[in-house]
Amino acid sequence: MWRRVRMPSSDSSNVSSTLTIREIFGPGGLLERCHEGYENRPSQLEMAELVEQAFEKKQHLIVEAGTGTGKTLAYLVPAIRSGHGVVISTATKSLQEQLFEKDIPFLQRYFAPGLKVAVMKGRGNFLCRQKLHQIGQQPVLKGIDEIDWLQRITRWERETETGDRAELDFLPDDAELWARLDARSETCSGQKCPDFGRCFITWMHQRAREADLVIVNHHLFFADLAIRQDDFGAILPEYSAVIFDEAHEIEDVSSNYFGRRISTYR
């Protein structure tokens, strides 16, 4: 899927730009020299070459890559080399975290030191500073655990750069407290909020606009498409190409946003 081309900043130039894909992924290539445990895999090389061709020719490409192919590097390196603003959409948070915390830092270290990458998630993943201040002034807490969690979240709010709940390893997944603190839009006052300039959602969008690669999940990607279709604006910044990892999940997710349900009752 292609849109208006947005060239990344000049800082994202990388040392692999003058090499061929084979000189990067092949035997004795750049990856092998940079990664101590790297194992040359012909299937990874073949996939990387196909992805690069798809970028160059602006063509659609579907790849079924078995376990052990090394697919993330096979599409990340061509994406960086393409010179396009690229969105990478995944089905799971674990893959988002692998990309952002493992694969991307490796590439930034050895291939593209100026590469800018942003992760975008749904609003429910982020802390609302205004809600935190309000609940601190009029606390309605359930038990000692919530009192402890609130104190720790209050300290964390002063230190975190993202406000992402994923950083709160002490908070249980089913904690009701977070539902009273997250940045879901139902109660958001937008630019009228006194914390708008310091809002973690505002910061997330700023990072995404400046990024060369934006990592999202399928739900956020198709929600953005649905909003654009109805001329309600956009969630994601402008991009030129999309890579769907875990693409087998797309059918169900896209159907939720673009499908129609028919029944005798309705």
GROMACS elastic network, one bead per residue, 0.5 to 0.9 nm:
[ bonds ]
;  ai    aj funct       b0    kb
    1    58     6  0.87093   500
    1    59     6  0.84316   500
    1    60     6  0.70996   500
    1   240     6  0.78036   500
    1   241     6  0.57508   500
    1   242     6  0.58616   500
    1   243     6  0.85111   500
    2     5     6  0.81288   500
    2    58     6  0.75304   500
    2    59     6  0.88767   500
    2   239     6  0.76859   500
    2   240     6  0.50482   500
    2   242     6  0.71717   500
    3     6     6  0.88296   500
    3   238     6  0.75265   500
    3   239     6  0.60622   500
    3   241     6  0.67159   500
    4   238     6  0.71308   500
    4   239     6  0.66039   500
    4   240     6  0.55248   500
    4   241     6  0.89939   500
    5    84     6  0.62728   500
    5    85     6  0.69601   500
    5   238     6  0.81206   500
    5   239     6  0.65364   500
    5   241     6  0.83278   500
    6    83     6  0.83466   500
    6    84     6  0.59354   500
    6    85     6  0.54137   500
    6    86     6  0.89362   500
    6   212     6  0.88308   500
    6   238     6  0.71524   500
    6   239     6  0.62677   500
    6   240     6  0.63800   500
    7    10     6  0.86385   500
    7    83     6  0.57907   500
    7    84     6  0.52275   500
    7    85     6  0.60835   500
    7   212     6  0.80140   500
    7   240     6  0.87382   500
    8    11     6  0.81149   500
    8    12     6  0.67491   500
    8    13     6  0.89461   500
    8    83     6  0.63420   500
    8    84     6  0.64405   500
    8    85     6  0.61007   500
    8   115     6  0.86916   500
    8   116     6  0.86174   500
    8   210     6  0.81717   500
    8   211     6  0.73783   500
    8   212     6  0.52457   500
    8   213     6  0.88759   500
    9    12     6  0.58453   500
    9    13     6  0.81574   500
    9   114     6  0.85707   500
    9   115     6  0.85481   500
    9   116     6  0.86623   500
    9   210     6  0.82621   500
    9   211     6  0.85090   500
    9   212     6  0.75627   500
   10    13     6  0.59362   500
   10   114     6  0.81831   500
   11    14     6  0.85185   500
   11   112     6  0.85990   500
   11   113     6  0.79665   500
   11   115     6  0.69230   500
   11   116     6  0.86458   500
   12    80     6  0.82004   500
   12    83     6  0.88194   500
   12   112     6  0.59915   500
   12   113     6  0.68660   500
   12   116     6  0.70217   500
   12   212     6  0.76349   500
   13    16     6  0.87436   500
   13    17     6  0.75389   500
   13    80     6  0.86412   500
   13    81     6  0.82982   500
   13    83     6  0.87592   500
   13   111     6  0.86614   500
   13   112     6  0.61124   500
   13   113     6  0.78380   500
   13   114     6  0.66320   500
   13   115     6  0.75185   500
   14    17     6  0.57945   500
   14    18     6  0.88088   500
   14    80     6  0.80935   500
   14    81     6  0.76453   500
   14   108     6  0.86322   500
   14   110     6  0.85224   500
   14   111     6  0.52307   500
   14   113     6  0.68842   500
   14   114     6  0.76025   500
   14   115     6  0.81101   500
   15    18     6  0.71660   500
   15    19     6  0.82650   500
   15   110     6  0.77519   500
   15   111     6  0.53242   500
   15   112     6  0.65118   500
   15   113     6  0.87681   500
   16    19     6  0.53561   500
   16    20     6  0.79807   500
   16    21     6  0.86933   500
   16    23     6  0.89302   500
   16    24     6  0.73246   500
   16    30     6  0.80781   500
   16    77     6  0.85800   500
   16    81     6  0.76513   500
   16   110     6  0.88953   500
   16   111     6  0.59341   500
   16   112     6  0.79321   500
   17    20     6  0.79225   500
   17    80     6  0.89238   500
   17    81     6  0.60253   500
   17   111     6  0.87381   500
   19    22     6  0.80373   500
   19    23     6  0.59033   500
   19    24     6  0.68422   500
   19    30     6  0.89474   500
   20    23     6  0.51159   500
   20    24     6  0.65624   500
   20    25     6  0.88668   500
   21    24     6  0.51087   500
   21    25     6  0.60830   500
   21    26     6  0.77091   500
   21    45     6  0.73038   500
   21    48     6  0.68854   500
   21    49     6  0.62133   500
   21    52     6  0.81093   500
   21    77     6  0.86293   500
   21    78     6  0.80661   500
   22    25     6  0.52194   500
   22    27     6  0.82037   500
   22    29     6  0.72471   500
   22    45     6  0.66525   500
   22    46     6  0.88901   500
   22    48     6  0.87703   500
   22    49     6  0.78490   500
   23    26     6  0.56520   500
   23    27     6  0.79242   500
   23    28     6  0.77750   500
   23    30     6  0.64739   500
   23    31     6  0.87006   500
   24    27     6  0.85562   500
   24    28     6  0.83662   500
   24    31     6  0.56406   500
   24    32     6  0.79956   500
   24    45     6  0.86586   500
   25    28     6  0.82519   500
   25    29     6  0.56097   500
   25    30     6  0.68084   500
   25    31     6  0.59061   500
   25    32     6  0.74491   500
   25    40     6  0.69288   500
   25    41     6  0.79872   500
   25    42     6  0.85194   500
   25    44     6  0.74999   500
   25    45     6  0.55434   500
   25    48     6  0.81000   500
   25    74     6  0.84229   500
   26    29     6  0.51304   500
   26    30     6  0.81507   500
   26    31     6  0.81629   500
   26    32     6  0.80602   500
   26    40     6  0.62976   500
   26    41     6  0.78062   500
   26    42     6  0.76152   500
   26    45     6  0.65514   500
   27    30     6  0.88776   500
   27    32     6  0.71981   500
   27    39     6  0.86782   500
   27    40     6  0.59441   500
   27    41     6  0.87031   500
   28    31     6  0.80096   500
   28    32     6  0.58005   500
   28    33     6  0.67541   500
   28    40     6  0.84587   500
   29    32     6  0.54028   500
   29    33     6  0.64023   500
   29    34     6  0.87979   500
   29    40     6  0.88144   500
   30    33     6  0.51302   500
   30    34     6  0.61295   500
   30    35     6  0.84952   500
   30   110     6  0.89967   500
   31    34     6  0.51288   500
   31    35     6  0.57783   500
   31    36     6  0.88904   500
   31    38     6  0.69236   500
   31    39     6  0.89888   500
   31    40     6  0.87231   500
   31   110     6  0.87757   500
   32    35     6  0.54474   500
   32    36     6  0.69782   500
   32    37     6  0.78752   500
   32    38     6  0.53563   500
   32    39     6  0.70552   500
   32    40     6  0.72985   500
   33    36     6  0.71439   500
   33    38     6  0.83053   500
   34    38     6  0.82496   500
   34   110     6  0.69159   500
   35    38     6  0.52263   500
   35    39     6  0.89039   500
   35   106     6  0.87837   500
   36    39     6  0.89608   500
   40    44     6  0.80482   500
   40    45     6  0.82530   500
   41    44     6  0.53525   500
   41    45     6  0.65370   500
   41    46     6  0.88224   500
   41    68     6  0.87886   500
   41    69     6  0.69767   500
   41    70     6  0.81085   500
   42    45     6  0.50883   500
   42    46     6  0.61379   500
   42    47     6  0.86174   500
   42    69     6  0.86217   500
   43    46     6  0.50508   500
   43    47     6  0.61319   500
   43    48     6  0.86004   500
   43    65     6  0.81432   500
   43    69     6  0.61365   500
   43    70     6  0.85172   500
   44    47     6  0.51273   500
   44    48     6  0.61344   500
   44    49     6  0.86257   500
   44    65     6  0.85212   500
   44    68     6  0.88877   500
   44    69     6  0.53440   500
   44    70     6  0.58885   500
   44    71     6  0.64765   500
   44    73     6  0.82659   500
   44    74     6  0.58642   500
   45    48     6  0.51628   500
   45    49     6  0.62237   500
   45    50     6  0.86945   500
   45    74     6  0.70757   500
   46    49     6  0.52365   500
   46    50     6  0.63049   500
   46    51     6  0.87422   500
   46    74     6  0.85892   500
   47    50     6  0.51099   500
   47    51     6  0.61650   500
   47    52     6  0.86190   500
   47    63     6  0.73674   500
   47    65     6  0.81348   500
   47    69     6  0.87167   500
   47    71     6  0.75184   500
   47    74     6  0.60667   500
   47    75     6  0.76827   500
   48    51     6  0.51206   500
   48    52     6  0.61513   500
   48    53     6  0.86176   500
   48    71     6  0.81739   500
   48    73     6  0.79817   500
   48    75     6  0.59454   500
   48    76     6  0.86609   500
   48    77     6  0.76767   500
   48    78     6  0.66344   500
   49    52     6  0.51791   500
   49    53     6  0.62329   500
   49    54     6  0.86940   500
   49    74     6  0.81859   500
   49    78     6  0.80588   500
   50    53     6  0.51124   500
   50    54     6  0.62462   500
   50    55     6  0.88082   500
   50    61     6  0.78052   500
   50    63     6  0.87609   500
   51    54     6  0.50455   500
   51    55     6  0.64004   500
   51    56     6  0.87558   500
   51    61     6  0.71769   500
   51    63     6  0.88541   500
   51    74     6  0.76056   500
   51    75     6  0.61858   500
   51    78     6  0.64286   500
   51    79     6  0.81160   500
   52    55     6  0.51561   500
   52    56     6  0.62576   500
   52    57     6  0.86665   500
   52    75     6  0.79877   500
   52    77     6  0.86077   500
   52    78     6  0.50386   500
   52    79     6  0.75136   500
   52    81     6  0.82434   500
   52    82     6  0.74657   500
   53    56     6  0.50413   500
   53    57     6  0.60122   500
   53    58     6  0.80608   500
   53    59     6  0.80154   500
   53    78     6  0.88188   500
   54    57     6  0.52867   500
   54    58     6  0.54450   500
   54    60     6  0.63785   500
   54    61     6  0.63658   500
   55    58     6  0.50554   500
   55    59     6  0.67730   500
   55    60     6  0.86783   500
   55    78     6  0.76776   500
   55    79     6  0.76401   500
   55    82     6  0.63630   500
   55    84     6  0.87038   500
   55   241     6  0.80321   500
   56    59     6  0.79640   500
   56    82     6  0.73472   500
   58   241     6  0.85760   500
   65    68     6  0.82953   500
   65    69     6  0.60949   500
   65    70     6  0.83653   500
   65    71     6  0.66633   500
   66    69     6  0.58154   500
   66    70     6  0.88153   500
   66    71     6  0.85637   500
   67    70     6  0.77639   500
   67    71     6  0.86469   500
   68    71     6  0.79812   500
   69    72     6  0.87445   500
   69    74     6  0.84687   500
   70    73     6  0.60680   500
   70    74     6  0.64073   500
   71    75     6  0.63544   500
   71    76     6  0.84738   500
   71   245     6  0.88793   500
   72    75     6  0.55043   500
   72    76     6  0.58940   500
   72    77     6  0.85432   500
   72    99     6  0.76317   500
   72   103     6  0.75643   500
   72   245     6  0.82932   500
   73    77     6  0.58396   500
   73    78     6  0.85163   500
   73   103     6  0.72067   500
   73   104     6  0.89851   500
   73   107     6  0.86278   500
   74    77     6  0.61836   500
   74    78     6  0.71364   500
   75    78     6  0.55763   500
   75    79     6  0.61014   500
   75    80     6  0.87555   500
   75   243     6  0.79121   500
   76    79     6  0.50098   500
   76    80     6  0.61944   500
   76    81     6  0.86252   500
   76   103     6  0.85504   500
   76   104     6  0.82529   500
   76   107     6  0.85647   500
   77    80     6  0.52451   500
   77    81     6  0.62333   500
   77    82     6  0.86446   500
   77   107     6  0.79141   500
   77   111     6  0.84236   500
   78    82     6  0.59475   500
   79    82     6  0.52043   500
   79    83     6  0.75382   500
   79    84     6  0.73681   500
   79    85     6  0.84932   500
   79    86     6  0.67983   500
   79   213     6  0.82564   500
   79   241     6  0.87156   500
   79   243     6  0.87071   500
   80    83     6  0.64525   500
   80    84     6  0.76752   500
   80    85     6  0.87587   500
   80    86     6  0.83344   500
   80   112     6  0.78860   500
   80   115     6  0.80303   500
   80   212     6  0.78782   500
   80   213     6  0.79120   500
   81    84     6  0.82140   500
   82    85     6  0.85610   500
   82    86     6  0.89466   500
   83    86     6  0.88771   500
   83   212     6  0.84863   500
   84   212     6  0.73978   500
   84   213     6  0.87705   500
   84   239     6  0.75424   500
   84   240     6  0.58386   500
   84   241     6  0.70868   500
   85   211     6  0.76889   500
   85   212     6  0.50763   500
   85   213     6  0.61603   500
   85   214     6  0.80949   500
   85   238     6  0.77478   500
   85   240     6  0.53519   500
   85   241     6  0.67659   500
   85   242     6  0.89375   500
   86   211     6  0.89679   500
   86   212     6  0.64904   500
   86   213     6  0.50578   500
   86   214     6  0.64442   500
   86   215     6  0.87052   500
   86   239     6  0.57243   500
   86   240     6  0.59324   500
   86   242     6  0.57514   500
   86   243     6  0.74891   500
   87   212     6  0.85878   500
   87   213     6  0.58405   500
   87   215     6  0.59387   500
   87   216     6  0.71985   500
   87   221     6  0.88709   500
   87   236     6  0.88778   500
   87   239     6  0.66375   500
   87   240     6  0.79998   500
   87   241     6  0.63637   500
   87   243     6  0.63105   500
   87   244     6  0.84928   500
   88   213     6  0.71812   500
   88   214     6  0.61366   500
   88   216     6  0.61885   500
   88   217     6  0.80259   500
   88   241     6  0.86397   500
   88   242     6  0.58325   500
   88   244     6  0.60479   500
   88   245     6  0.71887   500
   89    96     6  0.84607   500
   89   214     6  0.84194   500
   89   215     6  0.59748   500
   89   218     6  0.55331   500
   89   219     6  0.89079   500
   89   220     6  0.85939   500
   89   221     6  0.69289   500
   89   242     6  0.72750   500
   89   243     6  0.61680   500
   89   245     6  0.60500   500
   89   246     6  0.83281   500
   89   247     6  0.85907   500
   90    93     6  0.77088   500
   90    95     6  0.67253   500
   90    96     6  0.66281   500
   90   215     6  0.77125   500
   90   216     6  0.64102   500
   90   218     6  0.57347   500
   90   243     6  0.86034   500
   90   244     6  0.61647   500
   90   245     6  0.50010   500
   90   246     6  0.58893   500
   90   247     6  0.75976   500
   90   249     6  0.88325   500
   91    94     6  0.88294   500
   91    95     6  0.76583   500
   91    96     6  0.84116   500
   91   216     6  0.87303   500
   91   217     6  0.54631   500
   91   218     6  0.55675   500
   91   219     6  0.79477   500
   91   244     6  0.86421   500
   91   245     6  0.72674   500
   91   246     6  0.58590   500
   91   247     6  0.76854   500
   91   248     6  0.89109   500
   91   249     6  0.65322   500
   91   250     6  0.80683   500
   92    95     6  0.55596   500
   92    96     6  0.66127   500
   92    97     6  0.88794   500
   92   217     6  0.68643   500
   92   218     6  0.85473   500
   92   246     6  0.82836   500
   93    97     6  0.61236   500
   93    98     6  0.85598   500
   93   217     6  0.75815   500
   94    97     6  0.51008   500
   94    98     6  0.61643   500
   94    99     6  0.86814   500
   95    99     6  0.61273   500
   95   100     6  0.85312   500
   95   245     6  0.87735   500
   96    99     6  0.52536   500
   96   100     6  0.61693   500
   96   101     6  0.83782   500
   96   119     6  0.78316   500
   96   215     6  0.67850   500
   96   216     6  0.74110   500
   96   217     6  0.77356   500
   97   100     6  0.51425   500
   97   101     6  0.55932   500
   97   102     6  0.76651   500
   98   101     6  0.54020   500
   98   102     6  0.52559   500
   98   103     6  0.65042   500
   98   104     6  0.84536   500
   99   102     6  0.57076   500
   99   104     6  0.57021   500
   99   105     6  0.84896   500
   99   215     6  0.82387   500
  100   103     6  0.64737   500
  100   104     6  0.53709   500
  100   105     6  0.70942   500
  100   117     6  0.78968   500
  100   118     6  0.82599   500
  100   119     6  0.75784   500
  100   215     6  0.80022   500
  101   104     6  0.65887   500
  101   105     6  0.63960   500
  101   106     6  0.88668   500
  102   105     6  0.57258   500
  102   106     6  0.64219   500
  102   107     6  0.89758   500
  103   106     6  0.52749   500
  103   107     6  0.64038   500
  103   108     6  0.87324   500
  104   107     6  0.51363   500
  104   108     6  0.60676   500
  104   109     6  0.85581   500
  104   115     6  0.88480   500
  104   117     6  0.79870   500
  105   109     6  0.60730   500
  105   110     6  0.87305   500
  105   113     6  0.89716   500
  106   109     6  0.51954   500
  106   110     6  0.63687   500
  106   111     6  0.79654   500
  107   110     6  0.53350   500
  107   112     6  0.60318   500
  107   113     6  0.76806   500
  107   115     6  0.85910   500
  108   111     6  0.56435   500
  108   114     6  0.69858   500
  108   115     6  0.61976   500
  108   116     6  0.87994   500
  109   112     6  0.67158   500
  109   113     6  0.56460   500
  110   113     6  0.70683   500
  111   115     6  0.89069   500
  112   115     6  0.53763   500
  113   116     6  0.87651   500
  115   211     6  0.78038   500
  115   212     6  0.65686   500
  115   213     6  0.80312   500
  116   207     6  0.84999   500
  116   208     6  0.88783   500
  116   210     6  0.72097   500
  116   212     6  0.52904   500
  116   213     6  0.66181   500
  116   214     6  0.87121   500
  117   207     6  0.79373   500
  117   208     6  0.75122   500
  117   210     6  0.83837   500
  117   211     6  0.50267   500
  117   212     6  0.59330   500
  117   214     6  0.58102   500
  117   215     6  0.75954   500
  118   204     6  0.76608   500
  118   205     6  0.88826   500
  118   207     6  0.59183   500
  118   208     6  0.52505   500
  118   209     6  0.87023   500
  118   210     6  0.83915   500
  118   211     6  0.58995   500
  118   212     6  0.81398   500
  118   213     6  0.65126   500
  118   215     6  0.61948   500
  118   216     6  0.87590   500
  119   204     6  0.76949   500
  119   207     6  0.84507   500
  119   208     6  0.73208   500
  119   213     6  0.86273   500
  119   214     6  0.57687   500
  119   216     6  0.60770   500
  120   204     6  0.66692   500
  120   205     6  0.78082   500
  120   208     6  0.73304   500
  120   214     6  0.70343   500
  120   215     6  0.61256   500
  120   216     6  0.51291   500
  120   217     6  0.79218   500
  120   220     6  0.81274   500
  120   236     6  0.82028   500
  121   124     6  0.81439   500
  121   125     6  0.65766   500
  121   126     6  0.83078   500
  121   164     6  0.88526   500
  121   204     6  0.87493   500
  121   215     6  0.85947   500
  121   216     6  0.62178   500
  121   217     6  0.70905   500
  121   220     6  0.69300   500
  122   125     6  0.58466   500
  122   126     6  0.78117   500
  122   184     6  0.82182   500
  122   217     6  0.88364   500
  122   219     6  0.85571   500
  122   220     6  0.65935   500
  123   126     6  0.56289   500
  123   127     6  0.84001   500
  123   182     6  0.72404   500
  123   183     6  0.52674   500
  123   184     6  0.50676   500
  123   185     6  0.71433   500
  123   201     6  0.70551   500
  124   127     6  0.78312   500
  124   165     6  0.86730   500
  124   178     6  0.87804   500
  124   179     6  0.78673   500
  124   181     6  0.89958   500
  124   182     6  0.53591   500
  124   183     6  0.56173   500
  124   184     6  0.51374   500
  124   185     6  0.85804   500
  125   163     6  0.82003   500
  125   164     6  0.57548   500
  125   165     6  0.54611   500
  125   166     6  0.75684   500
  125   182     6  0.67370   500
  125   183     6  0.75031   500
  125   184     6  0.84919   500
  126   162     6  0.77987   500
  126   163     6  0.52875   500
  126   165     6  0.58271   500
  126   166     6  0.88403   500
  126   181     6  0.84751   500
  126   182     6  0.55218   500
  126   183     6  0.56374   500
  126   184     6  0.82342   500
  126   200     6  0.67368   500
  126   201     6  0.71797   500
  127   130     6  0.89218   500
  127   131     6  0.81924   500
  127   132     6  0.78210   500
  127   157     6  0.80855   500
  127   162     6  0.88181   500
  127   163     6  0.52918   500
  127   164     6  0.66968   500
  127   165     6  0.70221   500
  127   178     6  0.81206   500
  127   181     6  0.58836   500
  127   183     6  0.55749   500
  127   199     6  0.85855   500
  127   200     6  0.70319   500
  127   201     6  0.86598   500
  128   131     6  0.54028   500
  128   132     6  0.63643   500
  128   133     6  0.88559   500
  128   163     6  0.81490   500
  128   181     6  0.57634   500
  128   182     6  0.52092   500
  128   184     6  0.82733   500
  128   188     6  0.88105   500
  128   195     6  0.88385   500
  128   199     6  0.70547   500
  128   200     6  0.73160   500
  128   201     6  0.84950   500
  129   132     6  0.50501   500
  129   133     6  0.62669   500
  129   134     6  0.86552   500
  129   157     6  0.77128   500
  129   163     6  0.89199   500
  129   181     6  0.79015   500
  129   182     6  0.86461   500
  129   183     6  0.83534   500
  129   195     6  0.68427   500
  129   198     6  0.82082   500
  129   199     6  0.68423   500
  129   200     6  0.81027   500
  130   133     6  0.52167   500
  130   134     6  0.62307   500
  130   135     6  0.87122   500
  130   181     6  0.85255   500
  130   193     6  0.77636   500
  130   194     6  0.78422   500
  130   195     6  0.64934   500
  130   199     6  0.87073   500
  131   134     6  0.50321   500
  131   135     6  0.60731   500
  131   136     6  0.84074   500
  131   180     6  0.72508   500
  131   181     6  0.54225   500
  131   182     6  0.76639   500
  131   183     6  0.82322   500
  132   135     6  0.53080   500
  132   136     6  0.60964   500
  132   137     6  0.87530   500
  132   150     6  0.85245   500
  132   153     6  0.86412   500
  132   154     6  0.74570   500
  132   157     6  0.88425   500
  132   180     6  0.84346   500
  132   181     6  0.58899   500
  132   182     6  0.87391   500
  133   136     6  0.51020   500
  133   137     6  0.64066   500
  133   138     6  0.88495   500
  133   154     6  0.87905   500
  134   137     6  0.52199   500
  134   138     6  0.63032   500
  134   139     6  0.79712   500
  135   138     6  0.50791   500
  135   140     6  0.71250   500
  135   141     6  0.88607   500
  135   180     6  0.83430   500
  135   181     6  0.81688   500
  136   139     6  0.53825   500
  136   140     6  0.88503   500
  136   150     6  0.82278   500
  136   154     6  0.86399   500
  139   147     6  0.89468   500
  141   144     6  0.82670   500
  141   145     6  0.89196   500
  141   146     6  0.59313   500
  141   147     6  0.64454   500
  141   150     6  0.88030   500
  141   177     6  0.79696   500
  142   145     6  0.75901   500
  142   146     6  0.58891   500
  142   147     6  0.76033   500
  142   177     6  0.86701   500
  143   146     6  0.57982   500
  143   147     6  0.67141   500
  144   147     6  0.51114   500
  144   148     6  0.62574   500
  144   149     6  0.86520   500
  145   148     6  0.51641   500
  145   149     6  0.61116   500
  145   150     6  0.85753   500
  146   150     6  0.59593   500
  146   151     6  0.85130   500
  146   175     6  0.85480   500
  146   176     6  0.88953   500
  146   177     6  0.67914   500
  147   150     6  0.52556   500
  147   151     6  0.63339   500
  147   152     6  0.87857   500
  148   151     6  0.52324   500
  148   152     6  0.63136   500
  148   153     6  0.86360   500
  149   152     6  0.51483   500
  149   153     6  0.60198   500
  149   154     6  0.84899   500
  149   170     6  0.78958   500
  149   171     6  0.69988   500
  149   177     6  0.83106   500
  150   153     6  0.50308   500
  150   154     6  0.60097   500
  150   155     6  0.86626   500
  150   177     6  0.80867   500
  151   154     6  0.51277   500
  151   155     6  0.64494   500
  151   156     6  0.86806   500
  152   155     6  0.52004   500
  152   156     6  0.61095   500
  152   157     6  0.86042   500
  153   157     6  0.59759   500
  153   158     6  0.88254   500
  153   168     6  0.79139   500
  154   157     6  0.51940   500
  154   158     6  0.69095   500
  155   158     6  0.55847   500
  155   159     6  0.69877   500
  156   159     6  0.52081   500
  156   160     6  0.58548   500
  156   163     6  0.83880   500
  156   168     6  0.84594   500
  157   160     6  0.55974   500
  157   161     6  0.84653   500
  157   163     6  0.67884   500
  158   161     6  0.86973   500
  160   163     6  0.57464   500
  160   164     6  0.81815   500
  160   167     6  0.85090   500
  161   164     6  0.85160   500
  161   200     6  0.79580   500
  161   203     6  0.86940   500
  162   165     6  0.88155   500
  162   167     6  0.88412   500
  162   200     6  0.59917   500
  162   201     6  0.85752   500
  162   203     6  0.75892   500
  162   204     6  0.73100   500
  163   166     6  0.86628   500
  163   167     6  0.79140   500
  163   199     6  0.87878   500
  163   200     6  0.57533   500
  163   201     6  0.85565   500
  164   167     6  0.59645   500
  164   168     6  0.79011   500
  164   200     6  0.81718   500
  165   168     6  0.53918   500
  165   169     6  0.82766   500
  165   171     6  0.84519   500
  165   178     6  0.85832   500
  165   182     6  0.86926   500
  166   169     6  0.68349   500
  167   170     6  0.88080   500
  168   171     6  0.56622   500
  168   172     6  0.87818   500
  169   172     6  0.77828   500
  171   174     6  0.84011   500
  171   175     6  0.66934   500
  171   178     6  0.84734   500
  172   175     6  0.52924   500
  173   176     6  0.88458   500
  173   178     6  0.89597   500
  174   177     6  0.88359   500
  174   178     6  0.85282   500
  175   178     6  0.60163   500
  175   179     6  0.77126   500
  176   179     6  0.54861   500
  176   180     6  0.71321   500
  177   180     6  0.54226   500
  177   181     6  0.66913   500
  177   182     6  0.89918   500
  178   182     6  0.58605   500
  179   182     6  0.56489   500
  179   183     6  0.88010   500
  179   184     6  0.86557   500
  180   183     6  0.89025   500
  181   184     6  0.88279   500
  183   186     6  0.86118   500
  183   187     6  0.80811   500
  183   188     6  0.70803   500
  183   200     6  0.85401   500
  183   201     6  0.76963   500
  184   187     6  0.68778   500
  184   188     6  0.69155   500
  185   189     6  0.81258   500
  185   190     6  0.85557   500
  186   189     6  0.87342   500
  188   193     6  0.77529   500
  189   192     6  0.55564   500
  189   193     6  0.54427   500
  189   196     6  0.87917   500
  190   193     6  0.57091   500
  190   196     6  0.66767   500
  191   194     6  0.78378   500
  191   195     6  0.85386   500
  191   196     6  0.56177   500
  191   197     6  0.81871   500
  192   195     6  0.85767   500
  192   196     6  0.72200   500
  193   196     6  0.51807   500
  193   197     6  0.85908   500
  193   199     6  0.89161   500
  194   197     6  0.76994   500
  194   198     6  0.86630   500
  195   198     6  0.52090   500
  195   199     6  0.56938   500
  196   200     6  0.85266   500
  196   201     6  0.86627   500
  196   202     6  0.69285   500
  197   200     6  0.87543   500
  197   202     6  0.68953   500
  197   203     6  0.80935   500
  198   201     6  0.86936   500
  198   202     6  0.71837   500
  198   203     6  0.72154   500
  199   202     6  0.51362   500
  199   203     6  0.63063   500
  199   204     6  0.86611   500
  200   204     6  0.60668   500
  200   205     6  0.86977   500
  201   205     6  0.63409   500
  201   206     6  0.86519   500
  202   205     6  0.53181   500
  202   206     6  0.62808   500
  202   207     6  0.87940   500
  203   206     6  0.50169   500
  203   207     6  0.62184   500
  203   208     6  0.85976   500
  204   207     6  0.52596   500
  204   208     6  0.62291   500
  204   209     6  0.87629   500
  205   208     6  0.50047   500
  205   209     6  0.61896   500
  205   210     6  0.87502   500
  205   235     6  0.82539   500
  205   236     6  0.77749   500
  205   237     6  0.77634   500
  206   209     6  0.52409   500
  206   210     6  0.65084   500
  206   211     6  0.87620   500
  207   210     6  0.52775   500
  207   211     6  0.61225   500
  208   211     6  0.50538   500
  208   212     6  0.82171   500
  208   213     6  0.81056   500
  208   214     6  0.61777   500
  208   215     6  0.89633   500
  208   236     6  0.75874   500
  208   237     6  0.65397   500
  209   212     6  0.84841   500
  209   214     6  0.88036   500
  209   236     6  0.82433   500
  209   237     6  0.55158   500
  209   238     6  0.78256   500
  210   237     6  0.89670   500
  211   214     6  0.63725   500
  214   236     6  0.86177   500
  214   237     6  0.87312   500
  214   239     6  0.88837   500
  216   219     6  0.83373   500
  216   220     6  0.64818   500
  216   221     6  0.66622   500
  216   236     6  0.89801   500
  217   220     6  0.55347   500
  217   221     6  0.63057   500
  217   222     6  0.88840   500
  218   221     6  0.50425   500
  218   222     6  0.61911   500
  218   223     6  0.84049   500
  218   244     6  0.80236   500
  218   247     6  0.87395   500
  218   249     6  0.80338   500
  218   250     6  0.67908   500
  218   253     6  0.67791   500
  218   254     6  0.81235   500
  219   222     6  0.54773   500
  219   223     6  0.60195   500
  219   224     6  0.85720   500
  219   250     6  0.88552   500
  219   253     6  0.62294   500
  219   254     6  0.78691   500
  219   257     6  0.87731   500
  220   223     6  0.50208   500
  220   224     6  0.61334   500
  220   225     6  0.87205   500
  220   235     6  0.80507   500
  220   236     6  0.84831   500
  221   224     6  0.51942   500
  221   225     6  0.64655   500
  221   226     6  0.88671   500
  221   235     6  0.83998   500
  221   236     6  0.76563   500
  222   226     6  0.61359   500
  222   227     6  0.85758   500
  222   253     6  0.74681   500
  222   254     6  0.61050   500
  222   256     6  0.89321   500
  222   257     6  0.67053   500
  222   258     6  0.86382   500
  223   226     6  0.51208   500
  223   227     6  0.62930   500
  223   228     6  0.86913   500
  223   235     6  0.80125   500
  223   254     6  0.86580   500
  223   257     6  0.67415   500
  224   227     6  0.51665   500
  224   228     6  0.61982   500
  224   229     6  0.85983   500
  224   233     6  0.85213   500
  224   234     6  0.57041   500
  224   235     6  0.52774   500
  224   236     6  0.64597   500
  225   228     6  0.51249   500
  225   229     6  0.60996   500
  225   230     6  0.87741   500
  225   234     6  0.77750   500
  225   235     6  0.86839   500
  225   257     6  0.86898   500
  226   229     6  0.50985   500
  226   230     6  0.64995   500
  226   231     6  0.88175   500
  226   232     6  0.88104   500
  226   234     6  0.89320   500
  226   257     6  0.65189   500
  226   258     6  0.73403   500
  227   230     6  0.52950   500
  227   231     6  0.63067   500
  227   232     6  0.52562   500
  227   233     6  0.62422   500
  227   234     6  0.60690   500
  227   235     6  0.78591   500
  228   232     6  0.59278   500
  228   233     6  0.56004   500
  228   234     6  0.56127   500
  228   235     6  0.85571   500
  229   232     6  0.77054   500
  229   233     6  0.88184   500
  230   233     6  0.81301   500
  231   234     6  0.82616   500
  234   237     6  0.73292   500
  234   238     6  0.88014   500
  236   239     6  0.81909   500
  239   242     6  0.78118   500
  243   247     6  0.89107   500
  244   247     6  0.52991   500
  244   250     6  0.83146   500
  245   248     6  0.84332   500
  246   249     6  0.61792   500
  246   250     6  0.79122   500
  247   250     6  0.53388   500
  247   251     6  0.82223   500
  248   251     6  0.69266   500
  248   252     6  0.87526   500
  249   252     6  0.60916   500
  249   253     6  0.66618   500
  249   254     6  0.88399   500
  250   253     6  0.52029   500
  250   254     6  0.58099   500
  250   255     6  0.82739   500
  251   254     6  0.54261   500
  251   255     6  0.60651   500
  251   256     6  0.88078   500
  252   255     6  0.52061   500
  252   256     6  0.65537   500
  253   256     6  0.53504   500
  253   257     6  0.70411   500
  253   258     6  0.89948   500
  254   257     6  0.53242   500
  254   258     6  0.59905   500
  254   259     6  0.73965   500
  255   258     6  0.51518   500
  255   260     6  0.78560   500
  256   259     6  0.58529   500
  256   260     6  0.83513   500
  257   260     6  0.87872   500
  261   266     6  0.86239   500
  262   265     6  0.84665   500
  262   266     6  0.65577   500
  263   266     6  0.52863   500
